Amino acid sequence: MSQALTRDIRDVANEIHAREIKPAIDAYIAALTAIRGANDPDGPTVDMILACEAAAAKLKAAEGNLRAALFASMKENGVLDFEHGGMIAAVRAGSTSATIKDEKALRAAAPELFIPSPDKLDRAALTKRLKAGMAVAGAELSTGAPTLVIRRA
């Protein structure tokens, strides 16, 4: 890879780390420190869960940005693949698939390509009826397992 593009990838990585990842990890560490020092760790645990969610989102976005930077670098340099640390990074050709330009024309030309869709149950309407006390053969209300919900107060 060219030195200029490699430096660009480093710049992208450093910028992502400074702007996105480090603050998210710092928030996680602060929450962990608060849990360790708390008499009642429940509140700080909520903070840590939120910090984990934020860090996961930032890391996922960073992954996408770094993939894009590496792809651009490989494309610019004509590199189709390379091996690093037991992994192979490769530029793969796009998959070929049909694009529908005119569904009516397609339906007229090749109706056999259209698969009839089975009926779809309106679960919201069914639940509404059951909650209203209406008996519906083949269905009953049930309550799922409790879950933890964290939302802004």
Residue pairs with C-beta under 8 A, 6 or more apart in sequence:
1 73
1 74
1 77
1 79
2 76
2 77
5 72
5 73
5 76
5 77
6 73
8 69
8 73
9 66
9 69
9 70
9 73
12 65
12 66
12 69
13 66
13 69
16 62
16 65
16 66
17 62
20 58
20 61
20 62
21 55
21 58
21 59
21 62
24 51
24 54
24 55
24 58
24 59
25 55
27 51
27 54
27 55
28 48
28 51
28 52
28 55
30 47
30 51
31 44
31 45
31 47
31 48
31 50
31 51
32 48
34 44
34 47
34 48
35 41
35 44
35 45
35 48
38 44
46 150
49 150
50 150
70 89
71 91
73 79
74 80
74 82
74 89
74 91
75 91
79 91
80 90
80 91
81 88
81 89
81 90
81 91
82 88
82 89
83 89
100 106
106 113
107 114
126 136
126 139
127 141
129 136
130 136
130 139
130 140
130 141
131 141
